[in-house]
Amino acid sequence: MPEQVLIIGSGIGGLSAGIILAQLQIPVTVVEKNQQPGGLMRSYRRSGIDCPVGVHYLGALDQGQLLRQLWDALGVTPLIPLERMGAEGIIDRYIFDDFEFNLPAGIDAFEENLRRTFPEEQLQITMIMADLRGISRSLSAFEIFLSPALSVFSPERFESMGERLFHLGCSPRLTAVLGVPATLIGIPLQKCPVYYYYMTLASYLLSSWRLVGSGTVMAEAFVSQLRSLGGNILAGDGVAAIQVEAGCVKGAVLSSGRTLPADVVIAAVHPETVVSLLPRAVVRPSYRERVAQLENTKGLLGVNAAVPADSHRALPYNVYRLFTEADGSLNRGIFHQLRESGQPGMNLLSTITSSDIEEWRPWEKTTSGKRGSEYEAAKQERARPLLDEAAKLFGLREMNVLDVYSPLTIRDGVSSPGGSAYGIMRTTKQLFKAASLNRSPVKGLSLAGQNRLASGIMGTILGSFQAVRQVIGHEKFMREVVGRLL
């Protein structure tokens, strides 16, 4: 067992790995460059209102479901207040140019709504639902835990979901409806592996939840749990270099110049960042090339605005405004959430769309808070169409913009290349190339979080469990970690 583990990054991936190791009584220190730990879990406050960034809703948190089991194992479930979505029968409302579709709570209800909306495509729906239920069962059976590698999954589970729907003969409208879940992990439907697609969709259909209060509560739950187990967190001092001797990790040098010894380093940050921290001589050119060639998910443009509660009630579901091509593929989408803000008389509107780093090249070499008036004007200009769309959808007459964030905001906050929101794009073509990065270039170094296995909160936590498996060995992991889950 390692004598000292150092974790880079205090997002949900880094903190989850730290908690598991601390439960095993392995000394662990989490290092965070920002002043406060928590990564994108942590919300920020504007005009007395907490604005979310990375956590808008969660799935599979009911008793016995996968994310709930993971949270229970980490010991954070009782620390995070939640409210169940679907009080009016739906979780999400999809609004297209010429029709709408309501995503209901429950797999059976989803099937019923599909069959009612697309009566000419009963055979296609039957086959889609069989796949969905099969993968849902595999999640419940902890298949992803019980195998030391993804190789147990049949190859067809990693085919493209877009190609699967095309070969089934799905109509453009059915394709459009089924394309939305892939956007939740930042992958176009034509590139999204079937397994990841169904894992994402199933998790929200099983049960969907929102945080009660701010995301800071969730961040503090993970932080306090780690500290209660004896784990350490060093904030405000990032890792400047990973020390390596004779091909083995020896610790890290922080931005302050302080040196922290460790025989294991877990990097809950993007592989591109990891490579930049390692001595150049220890990283094989082939590994460096794989990292450089990987396609990442796009960034996000997000707007948070205060809305008088008397102009529109808070909604217990999310609204997606979606725009499609002739074949049903999505070319643009806008996520809307209108919920109580915690401030009397005001609701909070959060609206988000994808945004490529190319839109922000003029400010690429700047840092947050020092980008100038032209950048602020550009953010407001790009935010206006989102707010206009929200005004039309909800009949809003008055909105007070609290903040606009861009991919550069996310890049600077969590060291994500290009402001990528979900890290590596785990497409069918680069899925196994991405997985090969888990074979570390040096002994004692592991990837964790979304850059190890999959994106999304569930994928990120699963990735951290797998990182711990690599550190402590399969037998001990099955006995002392998985044993508590089963």
Buried (B, 14 or more C-beta within 10 A) or exposed (E): BBEBBBBBBBBBBBBBBBBBBBBBEBBBBBBBBBEBBBBBBBBBEBEEBBBBBBBBBBBBBEEEBBBBBBBBBBBBBEBBEBEBBBEEEBBBBBBBEEEEBBBBBBBEBBBEBBBEBBEEBEEBBEEBBEBBBEBBEBBBEBBBBEEBEBEEBEEEBBBBBBBBBBEBEBBEBBBBBBBBBBBBBBBBBBBBBBBBBBBBBBBBBBBBBBBEBBBBBBBBBBBEBBBEBEBBBBBBBBBBBBBBEEEBBBBBBBEEEEEBEBBBBBBBBBBBBBBBBBEEEBBEEEBBEBBEEBBBBBBBBBBBBBBBBEEBEBBBBBBBBBEBEEEBBBEEBBBBBBBBBBBEEBBBBBBBBBBEBEBBEEBEEBEEEEBEEEBEEBBEEBBEEBBEBBBEBBEBEEBEBBBBBBBBBBBBBBBBBBBBBBBBBBBBEBBEBBBEBBEBBBEBBBBBBBBBBBBBBBBBBBBBBBBBBBBBEEEBBBEEBBEEEE
